[in-house]
Amino acid sequence: MTPANHDLLRNPVKVWDPFVRIFHWSLVGCVLLNQFVLEAGETAHQWAGYIACALVLARVAWGFVGSRHARFADFFPTPGRLSAHLKAVRQGRHPQYLGHNPVAALMMLGLMLLILLLGGSGWLQGTDAFFGEEWLMELHEVLANGLLLAAGLHAAAALVMGRLERVGLVRAMITGVKQSY
């Protein structure tokens, strides 16, 4: 998708459907619970991880059949899209997109991959073949820390880019509507 004309966002534009918004905030909840509230390795921690993986898998399916801006075809970060977006930003321009910009799309896909890798490494720790394997526990911890770092960067970027682009990005993930201010 090409960047939206700035005037297109002067009026409210419905962008994120209820599924995308519920997915997003449910995944945030699972990650925060597992990182800061639930005890690692306990049943609740495992279930929160499984729910997070199920959410990601549902989001992947929604990326093919969901609403316009939820579909991967709308925002998939191809090399051409990434290059054009980064070139514009380097030139001091901040093109607006109705859906994800290419860098945000890359981050979103990376976050979802980290969730699935965490789920897989956590599940493997409970199997007979890998139970008690130190390297796997360390990998799981590194992935968890990487997820937390990436999620923090994602949240900070949404705030900063929202200010630079003059668009309520966080508000849009709550209401589903994007608009310039």
ZAMARGU-4260 file (C-alpha; in steps of 0.2 Angstrom, whole numbers, plus 5000, padded with zeros to 4 digits):
<rodrens>
0) 5000/5000/5000 | 5006/5017/4996 | 5007/5030/5010 | 4991/5039/5013 | 4989/5057/5008
5) 4989/5067/5024 | 4972/5074/5020 | 4965/5057/5020 | 4968/5056/5039 | 4960/5073/5043
10) 4943/5064/5044 | 4942/5048/5055 | 4946/5032/5046 | 4941/5015/5052 | 4956/5005/5052
15) 4958/4991/5065 | 4943/4979/5067 | 4937/4972/5083 | 4947/4956/5081 | 4964/4965/5078
20) 4961/4976/5094 | 4955/4962/5105 | 4970/4951/5098 | 4982/4966/5102 | 4977/4969/5120
25) 4974/4951/5124 | 4992/4947/5118 | 4999/4962/5128 | 4990/4955/5144 | 4997/4938/5141
30) 5015/4944/5139 | 5013/4956/5155 | 5006/4942/5165 | 5019/4930/5161 | 5033/4942/5163
35) 5028/4951/5179 | 5014/4941/5188 | 5014/4923/5185 | 5028/4911/5191 | 5039/4904/5177
40) 5035/4886/5174 | 5019/4885/5184 | 5003/4880/5175 | 4996/4897/5174 | 5012/4903/5166
45) 5011/4889/5153 | 4993/4892/5149 | 4996/4911/5147 | 5010/4906/5134 | 4998/4894/5125
50) 4984/4907/5124 | 4997/4919/5117 | 5002/4907/5104 | 4984/4903/5100 | 4981/4922/5098
55) 4996/4923/5086 | 4990/4909/5076 | 4972/4916/5075 | 4980/4933/5070 | 4990/4924/5056
60) 4974/4917/5049 | 4965/4934/5051 | 4980/4941/5040 | 4973/4931/5026 | 4954/4932/5028
65) 4951/4948/5039 | 4947/4966/5036 | 4957/4976/5023 | 4970/4983/5035 | 4972/4967/5044
70) 4977/4958/5029 | 4995/4955/5026 | 4993/4960/5008 | 4989/4978/5014 | 5005/4980/5024
75) 5018/4966/5021 | 5035/4974/5023 | 5043/4970/5006 | 5060/4976/5003 | 5053/4989/4991
80) 5041/4996/5004 | 5054/4996/5018 | 5066/5005/5007 | 5054/5018/5001 | 5048/5021/5019
85) 5065/5022/5026 | 5071/5034/5012 | 5056/5046/5016 | 5060/5046/5035 | 5078/5049/5031
90) 5073/5064/5021 | 5062/5071/5035 | 5046/5066/5028 | 5034/5055/5039 | 5022/5047/5027
95) 5006/5042/5034 | 4998/5025/5031 | 4981/5019/5034 | 4987/5002/5041 | 5004/4998/5047
100) 5019/5007/5040 | 5033/4995/5033 | 5044/4996/5049 | 5029/4994/5060 | 5024/4979/5050
105) 5041/4971/5052 | 5041/4974/5071 | 5023/4966/5072 | 5029/4950/5062 | 5045/4949/5073
110) 5035/4951/5089 | 5023/4937/5083 | 5038/4926/5079 | 5045/4929/5096 | 5029/4923/5104
115) 5029/4907/5094 | 5047/4903/5098 | 5044/4907/5116 | 5029/4895/5116 | 5039/4882/5107
120) 5053/4883/5119 | 5042/4883/5134 | 5032/4868/5128 | 5048/4858/5124 | 5054/4861/5142
125) 5039/4850/5148 | 5043/4835/5136 | 5053/4820/5141 | 5067/4823/5128 | 5071/4841/5134
130) 5065/4842/5152 | 5078/4851/5163 | 5089/4855/5148 | 5099/4871/5154 | 5102/4877/5136
135) 5083/4877/5132 | 5079/4886/5149 | 5092/4899/5144 | 5085/4901/5127 | 5068/4903/5133
140) 5074/4917/5145 | 5084/4925/5131 | 5068/4925/5120 | 5057/4932/5134 | 5070/4946/5137
145) 5070/4949/5118 | 5052/4950/5117 | 5051/4962/5132 | 5064/4973/5123 | 5055/4972/5107
150) 5038/4976/5114 | 5045/4991/5123 | 5053/4997/5107 | 5036/4994/5098 | 5027/5004/5112
155) 5039/5019/5112 | 5039/5019/5093 | 5020/5020/5092 | 5021/5035/5104 | 5035/5044/5095
160) 5029/5041/5077 | 5011/5046/5083 | 5018/5063/5088 | 5029/5065/5072 | 5015/5059/5061
165) 5002/5069/5071 | 4991/5053/5072 | 4984/5045/5087 | 4991/5028/5085 | 4988/5021/5102
170) 4970/5028/5102 | 4968/5020/5085 | 4972/5003/5093 | 4959/5006/5106 | 4945/5014/5095
175) 4949/5006/5079 | 4949/5024/5071 | 4964/5033/5064 | 4964/5052/5063 | 4977/5066/5061
180) 4976/5079/5075
</rodrens>
